[in-house]
Amino acid sequence: MNILFVCTGNTCRSPMAAAILASREIPGMKVKSAGVFAMPGSEASLSAQEVLKEQGLTPEHTSTQVTEELLEWSDFVFTMTNQHKMLLENSYPACIGKTFTLKGFIEQQGEVSDPYGGPVSMYRQTFEELQEAIGLVIERLKDKT
């Protein structure tokens, strides 16, 4: 099963989400992240790297722009906001049906908060939000396999 996390710049939320899910080491599951407006080749933000290190996760990440090939590779695409989801579905109609907001997939209201430019405490809060949501995503994915 191939999972793609998508946010805006692929430097905060989606790299943290990918690191969280990859750390679970679920057999047969591959994880990537990308951004709808990413500057390819950038590292994760310093605060995202700091939070990942605090959690014992290795922040090895290089930002990637969403591509048709990445979307074709994916079995599930999880976006951080409804705007990201709509942008993908409008630009890449083939991803309709496998693209969900992260919180929508687990039947929660709202969007994943964007810590970009905020203090490291905001990144910690977003990490916790992602960790909780991803735990629920894993349970839902088990039901689908």
DSSP file (Angstrom, degrees, kcal/mol; ACC not computed):
  #  RESIDUE AA STRUCTURE BP1 BP2  ACC     N-H-->O    O-->H-N    N-H-->O    O-->H-N    TCO  KAPPA ALPHA  PHI   PSI    X-CA   Y-CA   Z-CA
    1    1 A M              0   0    0      0, 0.0    29,-2.7     0, 0.0     2,-0.5   0.000 360.0 360.0 360.0 129.1    0.0    0.0    0.0
    2    2 A N  E     -a   30   0A   0     27,-0.2    73,-3.0    71,-0.2    74,-1.8  -0.907 360.0-168.4-108.7 123.0    1.4    3.4   -1.1
    3    3 A I  E     -ab  31  76A   0     27,-3.0    29,-2.3    -2,-0.5     2,-0.5  -0.923   3.7-168.0-115.2 132.4    0.5    6.5    1.0
    4    4 A L  E     -ab  32  77A   0     72,-2.3    74,-3.0    -2,-0.4     2,-0.4  -0.984   5.5-158.9-120.8 126.2    1.2   10.1   -0.1
    5    5 A F  E     -ab  33  78A   0     27,-2.2    29,-2.2    -2,-0.5     2,-0.4  -0.875  13.8-166.2-100.9 136.3    0.8   13.0    2.4
    6    6 A V  E     +ab  34  79A   0     72,-2.6    74,-1.5    -2,-0.4    75,-0.2  -0.981  18.7 150.5-129.5 132.8    0.3   16.4    0.8
    7    7 A C  E     -a   35   0A   0     27,-1.7    29,-2.4    -2,-0.4    30,-0.3  -0.561  55.6 -81.7-133.2-156.4    0.5   19.9    2.2
    8    8 A T  S    S+     0   0    0     27,-0.3    29,-3.1    -2,-0.2    -1,-0.1   0.988 114.3   6.0 -80.3 -65.7    1.5   23.3    0.8
    9    9 A G  S    S-     0   0    0     26,-0.2    30,-0.6    27,-0.2    26,-0.2   0.490  88.1-126.0-102.2  -4.1    5.3   23.6    0.7
   10   10 A N  S    S+     0   0    0     24,-0.3    25,-0.1    28,-0.1    54,-0.1   0.871  85.4  99.7  60.0  39.3    6.2   20.0    1.8
   11   11 A T  S    S+     0   0    0     33,-0.1    34,-2.7    52,-0.1    37,-0.2   0.486  88.1  13.5-126.1 -10.1    8.4   21.4    4.6
   12   12 A C  S  > S+     0   0    0     32,-0.2     4,-1.7    36,-0.1     5,-0.2   0.547 123.1  24.3-128.0 -80.8    6.2   21.1    7.7
   13   13 A R  H  > S+     0   0    0      1,-0.2     4,-2.8     2,-0.2     5,-0.2   0.942 120.9  44.8 -67.2 -53.0    3.0   19.0    7.9
   14   14 A S  H  > S+     0   0    0      1,-0.2     4,-2.6     2,-0.2    -1,-0.2   0.884 113.8  49.6 -66.9 -37.2    3.4   16.4    5.2
   15   15 A P  H  > S+     0   0    0      0, 0.0     4,-2.3     0, 0.0    -1,-0.2   0.905 113.1  47.8 -65.1 -37.2    7.1   15.5    6.1
   16   16 A M  H  X S+     0   0    0     -4,-1.7     4,-2.4     2,-0.2    -2,-0.2   0.931 112.7  48.8 -66.3 -43.1    6.1   15.1    9.7
   17   17 A A  H  X S+     0   0    0     -4,-2.8     4,-2.5     1,-0.2     5,-0.2   0.924 112.1  48.6 -60.7 -44.7    3.1   13.0    8.8
   18   18 A A  H  X S+     0   0    0     -4,-2.6     4,-2.8     1,-0.2    -1,-0.2   0.903 111.4  49.8 -63.2 -40.9    5.2   10.8    6.5
   19   19 A A  H  X S+     0   0    0     -4,-2.3     4,-1.9     2,-0.2    -1,-0.2   0.896 110.8  50.2 -65.0 -39.8    7.9   10.4    9.2
   20   20 A I  H  X S+     0   0    0     -4,-2.4     4,-0.6     2,-0.2    -2,-0.2   0.957 115.5  41.1 -62.3 -51.3    5.2    9.4   11.8
   21   21 A L  H >< S+     0   0    0     -4,-2.5     3,-1.2     1,-0.2     5,-0.4   0.913 113.9  52.3 -67.1 -41.6    3.6    6.8    9.5
   22   22 A A  H >< S+     0   0    0     -4,-2.8     3,-1.7     1,-0.3    -1,-0.2   0.856 101.7  61.9 -61.8 -34.1    7.0    5.4    8.2
   23   23 A S  H 3< S+     0   0    0     -4,-1.9    -1,-0.3     1,-0.3    -2,-0.2   0.706  91.1  67.0 -66.7 -18.2    8.2    5.0   11.8
   24   24 A R  T << S-     0   0    0     -3,-1.2    -1,-0.3    -4,-0.6    -2,-0.2   0.680  93.1-149.2 -74.5 -16.8    5.4    2.5   12.4
   25   25 A E    <   -     0   0    0     -3,-1.7    -3,-0.1    -4,-0.4    -2,-0.1   0.911  19.4-172.7  48.0  55.1    7.2    0.2    9.9
   26   26 A I    >   -     0   0    0     -5,-0.4     3,-2.2     3,-0.1    -1,-0.2  -0.684  30.2-109.6 -80.2 121.6    4.0   -1.4    8.7
   27   27 A P  T 3  S+     0   0    0      0, 0.0     3,-0.1     0, 0.0    -1,-0.1  -0.228  99.6  10.8 -54.9 132.8    4.8   -4.3    6.4
   28   28 A G  T 3  S+     0   0    0      1,-0.2     2,-0.5    -3,-0.0    -2,-0.0   0.445  99.6 119.5  81.2   0.3    4.0   -3.6    2.7
   29   29 A M    <   -     0   0    0     -3,-2.2     2,-0.4   -27,-0.1    -1,-0.2  -0.874  40.7-171.6-105.5 128.2    3.3    0.1    3.3
   30   30 A K  E     -a    2   0A   0    -29,-2.7   -27,-3.0    -2,-0.5     2,-0.4  -0.918   7.6-159.8-114.7 144.3    5.4    2.8    1.6
   31   31 A V  E     +a    3   0A   0     -2,-0.4     2,-0.3   -29,-0.2   -27,-0.2  -0.976  16.0 162.7-131.2 134.9    5.1    6.4    2.5
   32   32 A K  E     -a    4   0A   0    -29,-2.3   -27,-2.2    -2,-0.4     2,-0.3  -0.909  17.7-150.0-138.2 168.3    6.0    9.6    0.6
   33   33 A S  E     +a    5   0A   0     -2,-0.3     2,-0.3   -29,-0.2   -27,-0.2  -0.969  16.0 167.9-139.4 158.0    5.1   13.3    0.9
   34   34 A A  E     -a    6   0A   0    -29,-2.2   -27,-1.7    -2,-0.3     2,-0.3  -0.956  23.7-125.2-157.5 170.2    4.8   16.2   -1.5
   35   35 A G  E >   -ac   7  65A   0     29,-2.5    31,-2.3    -2,-0.3     3,-0.8  -0.946  12.9-138.5-127.5 149.0    3.6   19.8   -1.7
   36   36 A V  T 3  S+     0   0    0    -29,-2.4   -28,-0.2    -2,-0.3   -27,-0.2   0.763 112.4  21.6 -74.1 -24.0    1.1   21.5   -4.0
   37   37 A F  T 3  S+     0   0    0    -29,-3.1    -1,-0.2   -30,-0.3     2,-0.1  -0.234  93.7 155.8-133.0  45.3    3.5   24.5   -4.1
   38   38 A A    <   -     0   0    0     -3,-0.8   -28,-0.1    26,-0.1    27,-0.1  -0.396  44.3-136.7 -77.9 148.8    6.8   23.0   -3.0
   39   39 A M    >   -     0   0    0    -30,-0.6     3,-1.5    -2,-0.1    24,-0.2  -0.890  38.4-125.7 -97.7  98.9   10.2   24.3   -3.8
   40   40 A P  T 3  S+     0   0    0      0, 0.0    24,-0.2     0, 0.0    23,-0.0  -0.123  87.3  27.4 -53.2 137.1   11.9   21.0   -4.8
   41   41 A G  T 3  S+     0   0    0     22,-2.3     2,-0.1     1,-0.3    23,-0.1   0.334  84.7 131.9  97.7  -6.1   15.1   20.2   -2.9
   42   42 A S    <   -     0   0    0     -3,-1.5    21,-3.5    21,-0.1    -1,-0.3  -0.462  54.0-122.9 -77.6 151.3   14.4   22.1    0.3
   43   43 A E        -     0   0    0     19,-0.2    19,-0.2     1,-0.2     3,-0.1  -0.395  40.0 -84.2 -79.2 166.4   14.9   20.5    3.7
   44   44 A A        -     0   0    0     17,-0.4   -32,-0.2    15,-0.3    -1,-0.2  -0.373  64.8 -82.3 -61.7 153.5   12.1   20.3    6.2
   45   45 A S     >  -     0   0    0    -34,-2.7     4,-2.6     1,-0.1     5,-0.2  -0.211  39.5-113.8 -57.9 152.8   11.8   23.5    8.3
   46   46 A L  H  > S+     0   0    0      1,-0.2     4,-2.4     2,-0.2     5,-0.1   0.876 117.6  50.5 -58.5 -39.0   14.2   23.7   11.2
   47   47 A S  H  > S+     0   0    0      2,-0.2     4,-2.4     1,-0.2    -1,-0.2   0.893 109.6  50.1 -69.1 -38.3   11.3   23.5   13.7
   48   48 A A  H  > S+     0   0    0      2,-0.2     4,-2.4     1,-0.2    -2,-0.2   0.918 111.7  49.3 -63.6 -41.8    9.9   20.4   12.0
   49   49 A Q  H  X S+     0   0    0     -4,-2.6     4,-2.5     2,-0.2    -2,-0.2   0.914 110.3  51.0 -61.5 -42.5   13.3   18.8   12.1
   50   50 A E  H  X S+     0   0    0     -4,-2.4     4,-2.3    -5,-0.2    -2,-0.2   0.925 111.4  46.8 -61.5 -45.7   13.7   19.7   15.8
   51   51 A V  H  X S+     0   0    0     -4,-2.4     4,-1.4     2,-0.2    -1,-0.2   0.905 111.5  51.0 -65.8 -41.6   10.3   18.2   16.7
   52   52 A L  H  <>S+     0   0    0     -4,-2.4     5,-3.0     1,-0.2     3,-0.3   0.925 110.8  49.0 -61.9 -43.1   11.0   15.0   14.8
   53   53 A K  H ><5S+     0   0    0     -4,-2.5     3,-1.9     1,-0.2    -2,-0.2   0.906 106.7  56.0 -62.0 -41.4   14.4   14.7   16.5
   54   54 A E  H 3<5S+     0   0    0     -4,-2.3    -1,-0.2     1,-0.3    -2,-0.2   0.826 108.1  49.4 -58.2 -30.9   12.7   15.2   19.9
   55   55 A Q  T 3<5S-     0   0    0     -4,-1.4    -1,-0.3    -3,-0.3    -2,-0.2   0.359 121.9-107.6 -91.7   5.0   10.4   12.3   19.0
   56   56 A G  T < 5S+     0   0    0     -3,-1.9     2,-0.4     1,-0.3    -3,-0.2   0.689  77.1 133.3  78.1  18.4   13.3   10.0   18.1
   57   57 A L      < -     0   0    0     -5,-3.0    -1,-0.3    -6,-0.2    -2,-0.1  -0.811  59.7-121.2-104.0 144.3   12.5   10.3   14.3
   58   58 A T        -     0   0    0     -2,-0.4     2,-1.4   -39,-0.1    -5,-0.0  -0.731  16.3-147.7 -85.3 119.2   15.1   11.0   11.7
   59   59 A P        +     0   0    0      0, 0.0     2,-0.8     0, 0.0   -15,-0.3  -0.215  39.0 152.1 -84.7  49.3   14.2   14.1    9.8
   60   60 A E        +     0   0    0     -2,-1.4     2,-0.3   -17,-0.1    -2,-0.1  -0.699  24.0 140.6 -78.9 111.5   15.7   13.0    6.4
   61   61 A H        -     0   0    0     -2,-0.8   -17,-0.4   -17,-0.1     2,-0.4  -0.985  36.4-172.1-157.1 139.5   13.6   14.9    4.0
   62   62 A T        -     0   0    0     -2,-0.3   -19,-0.2   -19,-0.2   -20,-0.1  -0.993  39.1-111.5-130.8 127.0   13.8   16.8    0.7
   63   63 A S        -     0   0    0    -21,-3.5   -22,-2.3    -2,-0.4     2,-0.4  -0.217  33.7-166.8 -63.9 146.6   10.8   18.7   -0.5
   64   64 A T        -     0   0    0    -24,-0.2   -29,-2.5   -23,-0.1     2,-0.3  -0.987  18.7-126.5-135.2 139.7    9.0   17.4   -3.6
   65   65 A Q  B     -c   35   0A   0     -2,-0.4   -29,-0.2   -31,-0.2     2,-0.1  -0.645  39.9-100.4 -81.0 142.0    6.3   19.0   -5.8
   66   66 A V        -     0   0    0    -31,-2.3     2,-0.3    -2,-0.3    -1,-0.1  -0.417  49.4-177.0 -59.5 135.7    3.2   16.9   -6.4
   67   67 A T     >  -     0   0    0     -2,-0.1     4,-2.1     1,-0.1     5,-0.2  -0.906  41.5-113.4-132.2 162.9    3.3   15.2   -9.8
   68   68 A E  H  > S+     0   0    0     -2,-0.3     4,-2.5     1,-0.2     5,-0.2   0.881 118.3  55.8 -60.7 -38.0    1.0   13.0  -11.8
   69   69 A E  H  > S+     0   0    0      2,-0.2     4,-2.1     1,-0.2    -1,-0.2   0.906 106.5  49.1 -63.0 -42.5    3.5   10.1  -11.3
   70   70 A L  H  > S+     0   0    0      1,-0.2     4,-1.3     2,-0.2    -1,-0.2   0.905 112.1  48.7 -63.2 -41.1    3.4   10.5   -7.5
   71   71 A L  H  < S+     0   0    0     -4,-2.1    -2,-0.2     1,-0.2    -1,-0.2   0.887 110.6  50.3 -67.5 -38.1   -0.4   10.5   -7.6
   72   72 A E  H  < S+     0   0    0     -4,-2.5    -1,-0.2     1,-0.2    -2,-0.2   0.879 108.8  53.4 -64.8 -37.1   -0.4    7.4   -9.8
   73   73 A W  H  < S+     0   0    0     -4,-2.1    -1,-0.2    -5,-0.2    -2,-0.2   0.815  96.4  89.8 -63.3 -32.0    2.0    5.6   -7.4
   74   74 A S     <  -     0   0    0     -4,-1.3   -71,-0.2     1,-0.1     3,-0.1  -0.416  50.1-173.2 -78.9 138.8   -0.3    6.3   -4.5
   75   75 A D  S    S+     0   0    0    -73,-3.0     2,-0.4     1,-0.4   -72,-0.2   0.757  87.4  19.5 -88.4 -34.5   -3.1    4.1   -3.3
   76   76 A F  E     -b    3   0A   0    -74,-1.8   -72,-2.3     2,-0.0     2,-0.5  -0.999  67.1-161.5-136.0 137.7   -4.3    6.8   -0.8
   77   77 A V  E     -bd   4  99A   0     21,-3.0    23,-3.0    -2,-0.4     2,-0.6  -0.985   8.7-166.1-119.0 122.5   -3.5   10.5   -0.9
   78   78 A F  E     -bd   5 100A   0    -74,-3.0   -72,-2.6    -2,-0.5     2,-0.2  -0.941   5.4-166.0-113.8 119.3   -4.0   12.4    2.4
   79   79 A T  E     -bd   6 101A   0     21,-2.7    23,-3.1    -2,-0.6    24,-0.3  -0.640  23.5-135.3-100.5 159.4   -4.1   16.2    2.3
   80   80 A M  S    S+     0   0    0    -74,-1.5    32,-2.2    -2,-0.2     2,-0.3   0.747  86.7  24.2 -84.5 -24.9   -3.9   18.6    5.2
   81   81 A T  S  > S-     0   0    0    -75,-0.2     4,-1.7    30,-0.2     5,-0.1  -0.917  75.3-117.2-137.3 162.9   -6.7   20.8    4.1
   82   82 A N  H  > S+     0   0    0     -2,-0.3     4,-2.8     1,-0.2     5,-0.2   0.842 115.5  59.6 -66.3 -32.9   -9.8   20.7    1.9
   83   83 A Q  H  > S+     0   0    0      2,-0.2     4,-2.5     1,-0.2    -1,-0.2   0.910 104.0  49.9 -62.4 -41.8   -8.2   23.3   -0.4
   84   84 A H  H  > S+     0   0    0      2,-0.2     4,-2.4     1,-0.2    -1,-0.2   0.934 111.9  49.0 -60.1 -45.2   -5.3   20.9   -1.0
   85   85 A K  H  X S+     0   0    0     -4,-1.7     4,-2.6     1,-0.2     5,-0.2   0.930 112.3  47.0 -60.8 -47.5   -7.7   18.1   -1.9
   86   86 A M  H  X S+     0   0    0     -4,-2.8     4,-2.4     1,-0.2     5,-0.2   0.900 110.9  52.3 -63.6 -40.7   -9.8   20.3   -4.2
   87   87 A L  H  X S+     0   0    0     -4,-2.5     4,-2.1    -5,-0.2     5,-0.2   0.926 112.2  45.6 -61.2 -45.4   -6.6   21.6   -6.0
   88   88 A L  H  X S+     0   0    0     -4,-2.4     4,-3.2     1,-0.2     7,-0.2   0.938 114.0  47.6 -63.1 -47.2   -5.4   18.0   -6.6
   89   89 A E  H  < S+     0   0    0     -4,-2.6    -1,-0.2     1,-0.2    -2,-0.2   0.846 114.0  47.5 -66.8 -33.1   -8.8   16.8   -7.8
   90   90 A N  H  < S+     0   0    0     -4,-2.4    -1,-0.2    -5,-0.2    -2,-0.2   0.870 120.7  37.3 -72.7 -36.3   -9.2   19.7  -10.1
   91   91 A S  H  < S+     0   0    0     -4,-2.1    -2,-0.2     1,-0.2    -3,-0.2   0.796 130.6  28.4 -84.7 -30.3   -5.7   19.4  -11.5
   92   92 A Y    ><  +     0   0    0     -4,-3.2     3,-2.6    -5,-0.2     4,-0.3  -0.691  63.7 179.9-134.1  78.5   -5.5   15.6  -11.5
   93   93 A P  G >  S+     0   0    0      0, 0.0     3,-1.6     0, 0.0    -1,-0.1   0.738  77.1  71.8 -55.6 -23.6   -9.0   14.1  -12.0
   94   94 A A  G 3  S+     0   0    0      1,-0.3    -5,-0.1     3,-0.1     4,-0.0   0.712  89.8  61.3 -65.8 -18.2   -7.5   10.6  -11.9
   95   95 A C  G X> S+     0   0    0     -3,-2.6     3,-1.8    -7,-0.2     4,-0.6   0.518  74.9 116.0 -88.0  -3.3   -6.9   11.0   -8.1
   96   96 A I  T <4 S+     0   0    0     -3,-1.6     4,-0.1    -4,-0.3     0, 0.0  -0.446  75.8  28.8 -63.7 134.2  -10.6   11.5   -7.3
   97   97 A G  T 34 S+     0   0    0      2,-0.4    -1,-0.2    -2,-0.1    -2,-0.1   0.115 119.6  54.9 100.4 -20.6  -11.7    8.6   -5.1
   98   98 A K  T <4 S+     0   0    0     -3,-1.8   -21,-3.0   -22,-0.1     2,-0.5   0.311  88.2  88.4-122.4   6.3   -8.4    8.0   -3.5
   99   99 A T  E  <  +d   77   0A   0     -4,-0.6    -2,-0.4   -23,-0.2     2,-0.3  -0.920  50.8 161.9-110.2 128.5   -7.7   11.6   -2.2
  100  100 A F  E     -d   78   0A   0    -23,-3.0   -21,-2.7    -2,-0.5     2,-0.2  -0.968  44.4-107.5-139.0 150.4   -9.0   12.5    1.2
  101  101 A T  E  >  -d   79   0A   0     -2,-0.3     4,-2.3   -23,-0.2   -21,-0.2  -0.617  39.9-119.9 -70.2 147.4   -8.3   15.2    3.8
  102  102 A L  H  > S+     0   0    0    -23,-3.1     4,-0.9    -2,-0.2    -1,-0.1   0.926 113.2  40.5 -56.7 -47.6   -6.5   13.5    6.6
  103  103 A K  H  4>S+     0   0    0    -24,-0.3     5,-3.0     1,-0.2     3,-0.4   0.859 111.4  56.8 -72.9 -34.2   -9.2   14.4    9.1
  104  104 A G  H >45S+     0   0    0      1,-0.2     3,-1.6     3,-0.2    -1,-0.2   0.880 100.7  58.4 -62.6 -37.3  -12.0   13.7    6.7
  105  105 A F  H 3<5S+     0   0    0     -4,-2.3    -1,-0.2     1,-0.3    -2,-0.2   0.832 110.9  41.7 -61.6 -32.8  -10.8   10.1    6.2
  106  106 A I  T 3<5S-     0   0    0     -4,-0.9    -1,-0.3    -3,-0.4    -2,-0.2   0.189 120.1-110.8-101.3  15.7  -11.1    9.5    9.9
  107  107 A E  T < 5S+     0   0    0     -3,-1.6     2,-0.3     1,-0.2    -3,-0.2   0.862  71.7 137.0  59.6  41.9  -14.4   11.3   10.1
  108  108 A Q      < -     0   0    0     -5,-3.0    -1,-0.2     2,-0.1     2,-0.2  -0.866  52.0-118.7-111.9 152.2  -13.2   14.3   12.1
  109  109 A Q        +     0   0    0     -2,-0.3     2,-0.1     2,-0.0    -5,-0.0  -0.491  68.9  25.6 -82.4 156.6  -14.0   17.9   11.4
  110  110 A G  S    S-     0   0    0     -2,-0.2     2,-0.3     2,-0.0    -7,-0.2  -0.246  78.6 -81.1  92.3-174.9  -11.4   20.5   10.6
  111  111 A E        -     0   0    0     -8,-0.1     2,-0.5    -9,-0.1   -30,-0.2  -0.823  45.9 -87.1-128.4 164.1   -8.0   20.6    9.0
  112  112 A V        -     0   0    0    -32,-2.2   -99,-0.1    -2,-0.3    14,-0.1  -0.632  53.4-113.6 -76.3 125.6   -4.5   20.0   10.2
  113  113 A S        -     0   0    0     -2,-0.5    -1,-0.1     1,-0.1    16,-0.0  -0.282  22.4-130.0 -63.8 142.4   -3.1   23.2   11.6
  114  114 A D        -     0   0    0      1,-0.1    -1,-0.1     2,-0.1     9,-0.1  -0.840  20.9-175.4 -97.4 113.9   -0.3   24.8    9.8
  115  115 A P    >   +     0   0    0      0, 0.0     3,-3.1     0, 0.0     8,-0.2   0.503  32.4 142.7 -84.9  -1.9    2.7   25.7   12.1
  116  116 A Y  T 3  S+     0   0    0      1,-0.3    -2,-0.1     6,-0.1  -104,-0.0  -0.078  76.8   2.8 -48.7 125.3    4.7   27.4    9.3
  117  117 A G  T 3  S+     0   0    0      1,-0.3    -1,-0.3     0, 0.0    -3,-0.0   0.365 108.6 114.0  82.7  -5.4    6.5   30.5   10.6
  118  118 A G  S <  S-     0   0    0     -3,-3.1    -1,-0.3     1,-0.2   -71,-0.1  -0.290  75.6 -77.1 -90.9 179.0    5.3   29.8   14.2
  119  119 A P    >>  -     0   0    0      0, 0.0     3,-1.5     0, 0.0     4,-1.1  -0.265  47.4-102.4 -70.7 163.2    7.2   28.9   17.3
  120  120 A V  H 3> S+     0   0    0      1,-0.3     4,-2.3     2,-0.2     5,-0.2   0.786 120.1  67.9 -59.1 -27.1    8.4   25.4   17.9
  121  121 A S  H 3> S+     0   0    0      1,-0.2     4,-2.0     2,-0.2    -1,-0.3   0.860  97.5  52.6 -61.6 -34.0    5.5   24.9   20.3
  122  122 A M  H <> S+     0   0    0     -3,-1.5     4,-2.5     2,-0.2    -1,-0.2   0.885 107.9  51.0 -67.2 -37.9    3.1   25.1   17.3
  123  123 A Y  H  X S+     0   0    0     -4,-1.1     4,-2.6     2,-0.2    -2,-0.2   0.887 108.9  51.2 -65.6 -38.9    5.1   22.4   15.5
  124  124 A R  H  X S+     0   0    0     -4,-2.3     4,-2.4     2,-0.2    -2,-0.2   0.914 110.3  49.4 -63.1 -41.5    4.9   20.2   18.6
  125  125 A Q  H  X S+     0   0    0     -4,-2.0     4,-2.2     2,-0.2    -2,-0.2   0.917 112.0  47.5 -64.4 -43.7    1.1   20.8   18.7
  126  126 A T  H  X S+     0   0    0     -4,-2.5     4,-2.8     2,-0.2    -2,-0.2   0.895 109.5  54.3 -64.6 -39.9    0.8   19.9   14.9
  127  127 A F  H  X S+     0   0    0     -4,-2.6     4,-3.0     2,-0.2    -2,-0.2   0.938 109.7  46.8 -58.1 -47.5    3.0   16.8   15.5
  128  128 A E  H  X S+     0   0    0     -4,-2.4     4,-2.3     1,-0.2    -2,-0.2   0.903 111.8  51.3 -61.7 -41.3    0.6   15.6   18.2
  129  129 A E  H  X S+     0   0    0     -4,-2.2     4,-2.1     1,-0.2    -1,-0.2   0.918 113.6  44.8 -60.5 -45.0   -2.4   16.4   16.0
  130  130 A L  H  X S+     0   0    0     -4,-2.8     4,-3.0     2,-0.2     5,-0.2   0.911 110.6  53.6 -66.3 -43.4   -0.8   14.4   13.2
  131  131 A Q  H  X S+     0   0    0     -4,-3.0     4,-1.8     1,-0.2    -2,-0.2   0.917 111.1  45.9 -60.1 -43.5    0.2   11.5   15.4
  132  132 A E  H  X S+     0   0    0     -4,-2.3     4,-1.5     2,-0.2    -1,-0.2   0.938 114.9  47.0 -63.7 -47.4   -3.3   11.1   16.8
  133  133 A A  H  X S+     0   0    0     -4,-2.1     4,-2.3     1,-0.2    -2,-0.2   0.898 110.6  52.0 -62.9 -41.1   -4.9   11.3   13.3
  134  134 A I  H  X S+     0   0    0     -4,-3.0     4,-2.5     1,-0.2    -1,-0.2   0.859 104.3  56.8 -68.0 -34.7   -2.4    8.8   11.8
  135  135 A G  H  X S+     0   0    0     -4,-1.8     4,-1.4    -5,-0.2    -1,-0.2   0.913 110.9  44.2 -58.6 -41.7   -3.1    6.3   14.5
  136  136 A L  H  X S+     0   0    0     -4,-1.5     4,-2.2     2,-0.2    -2,-0.2   0.859 110.0  55.5 -71.4 -36.2   -6.8    6.4   13.5
  137  137 A V  H  X S+     0   0    0     -4,-2.3     4,-2.9     2,-0.2     5,-0.2   0.921 104.6  53.9 -60.6 -43.9   -5.9    6.3    9.8
  138  138 A I  H  X S+     0   0    0     -4,-2.5     4,-1.9     1,-0.2    -1,-0.2   0.910 108.4  49.4 -58.6 -42.7   -4.0    3.1   10.4
  139  139 A E  H  X S+     0   0    0     -4,-1.4     4,-1.2     1,-0.2    -1,-0.2   0.923 112.6  46.9 -62.6 -44.0   -7.0    1.5   12.0
  140  140 A R  H  X S+     0   0    0     -4,-2.2     4,-0.8     1,-0.2    -2,-0.2   0.884 110.1  53.1 -65.4 -38.8   -9.2    2.6    9.1
  141  141 A L  H >X S+     0   0    0     -4,-2.9     3,-0.6     1,-0.2     4,-0.6   0.861 102.5  58.3 -66.1 -34.5   -6.7    1.3    6.5
  142  142 A K  H >< S+     0   0    0     -4,-1.9     3,-0.8     1,-0.2    -1,-0.2   0.877 103.8  53.1 -60.1 -36.3   -6.7   -2.1    8.3
  143  143 A D  H 3< S+     0   0    0     -4,-1.2    -1,-0.2     1,-0.2    -2,-0.2   0.750 107.6  52.3 -68.2 -24.1  -10.4   -2.3    7.7
  144  144 A K  H <<        0   0    0     -4,-0.8    -1,-0.2    -3,-0.6    -2,-0.2   0.498 360.0 360.0 -93.1  -4.4   -9.9   -1.6    3.9
  145  145 A T    <<        0   0    0     -3,-0.8    -1,-0.2    -4,-0.6    -2,-0.2   0.428 360.0 360.0-109.0 360.0   -7.3   -4.3    3.3
